[in-house]
Amino acid sequence: MESVKRYAGIAASLISVLGVTVIAAPAASATPSGCGDLENGQLCITGGKVGVHGTFTWTVGYSRSKSGQITVTLGDQRKNSKITALPTYYGSVKTNKTANYAQLSNKHGIDAGDCIRGIMEYKGKTYVTKWRCP
């Protein structure tokens, strides 16, 4: 009976510690700014610099969680306090057969107050990332 009480005490301590750890840990499923979780993968825009006026290289990448090669069109879209611009497309690319990943880059200007997000088209549907803003 003593060993049962001892194990119950250890289990209660472990649950207590795990409860604190789970609450204190950052959410693992949170996506970084400039990314968006899609049903079958993740779309991200990287590179460049937001919050300053200049010309930068922006890279839009799609990481596919399902197997099978597909062709996607990648680009970006900018917005500021006045407008949301039409998308700028970099072109179409097939996902890599082994890595299930596709990416394209383009160099263009952005103003200091502009936000930018990645855009992907696949089978007539448009997908977007979260906005990256200053």
C-alpha positions in Angstrom: 0.0 0.0 0.0 2.9 2.3 0.8 4.3 1.9 -2.8 0.9 2.8 -4.3 0.8 6.0 -2.3 4.4 6.8 -3.3 3.6 6.3 -7.0 0.5 8.4 -6.7 2.5 11.2 -5.2 5.1 10.9 -8.0 2.4 10.9 -10.6 0.7 14.0 -9.1 4.1 15.8 -9.0 4.8 14.9 -12.6 1.3 16.1 -13.7 1.9 19.3 -11.8 5.3 19.9 -13.5 4.0 19.0 -16.9 1.0 21.3 -16.5 3.3 24.2 -15.7 5.6 23.3 -18.6 2.8 23.2 -21.1 1.4 26.5 -20.0 4.8 28.3 -20.0 5.9 26.8 -23.3 5.4 28.9 -26.5 2.8 27.6 -28.9 4.6 25.3 -31.3 2.0 25.7 -34.0 2.4 29.5 -34.2 3.5 30.7 -37.7 6.1 33.3 -38.1 5.2 36.7 -39.7 5.1 36.3 -43.4 4.0 32.7 -43.5 0.6 31.1 -43.8 -0.4 27.5 -43.0 -2.4 26.0 -45.8 -4.4 22.7 -45.9 -1.5 20.9 -47.6 1.6 22.9 -46.7 2.9 26.3 -45.8 3.4 29.4 -47.9 6.1 32.0 -46.8 7.6 35.2 -48.0 11.2 35.9 -46.9 14.0 38.3 -47.5 13.6 42.0 -48.2 13.1 44.6 -45.5 9.9 46.1 -44.2 9.8 49.6 -42.7 12.3 51.2 -45.0 12.2 52.5 -48.6 14.3 50.5 -51.0 14.7 47.7 -53.5 15.0 44.2 -52.1 14.9 40.6 -53.2 11.8 38.8 -52.0 11.5 35.0 -52.0 8.1 33.3 -51.9 8.3 29.6 -51.1 5.7 26.8 -50.8 6.4 23.7 -48.8 4.0 20.9 -49.6 3.1 18.3 -47.0 1.5 15.9 -49.5 3.6 13.9 -52.0 3.2 14.5 -55.7 4.6 17.2 -58.0 2.4 20.2 -58.7 2.9 23.5 -60.6 2.2 26.7 -58.6 2.4 30.4 -59.5 4.2 32.5 -56.9 4.4 36.2 -56.3 3.6 39.0 -53.8 1.2 41.7 -53.0 1.8 45.1 -51.3 -0.4 47.4 -49.4 -0.1 50.8 -47.7 -2.5 53.2 -46.1 -3.9 54.2 -49.6 -4.2 51.0 -51.6 -3.7 47.3 -51.8 -1.9 46.7 -55.1 -2.6 44.0 -57.5 -0.3 41.0 -57.1 3.1 40.9 -58.7 3.8 37.4 -60.1 7.3 36.0 -60.3 6.2 33.1 -62.5 5.2 29.5 -62.3 7.3 26.6 -60.9 6.9 22.9 -60.2 7.5 21.6 -56.7 10.6 19.5 -56.3 9.8 15.8 -56.6 11.9 14.8 -53.5 11.6 17.9 -51.3 8.0 18.9 -52.2 9.2 22.5 -52.2 8.9 25.4 -54.7 10.3 28.9 -54.6 10.8 31.9 -56.7 12.5 35.3 -56.1 12.0 38.8 -57.5 13.7 42.1 -56.8 11.5 45.2 -56.5 10.9 48.3 -54.5 8.9 48.8 -51.4 8.1 52.0 -49.5 8.7 52.5 -45.8 5.0 52.2 -44.8 4.2 49.3 -47.1 3.1 45.8 -46.0 3.9 42.8 -48.2 2.6 39.2 -48.4 3.3 36.2 -50.5 0.7 35.0 -53.1 0.3 31.6 -54.6 -2.1 30.4 -57.3 -3.0 26.8 -57.8 -5.9 25.3 -59.9 -7.6 28.7 -60.1 -7.5 29.4 -56.3 -5.4 32.1 -54.7 -3.6 31.6 -51.4 -1.8 34.2 -49.3 0.6 34.5 -46.4 0.2 36.7 -43.4 1.1 40.3 -44.0 4.6 41.4 -43.1 4.4 45.1 -42.0 6.7 47.6 -40.4 
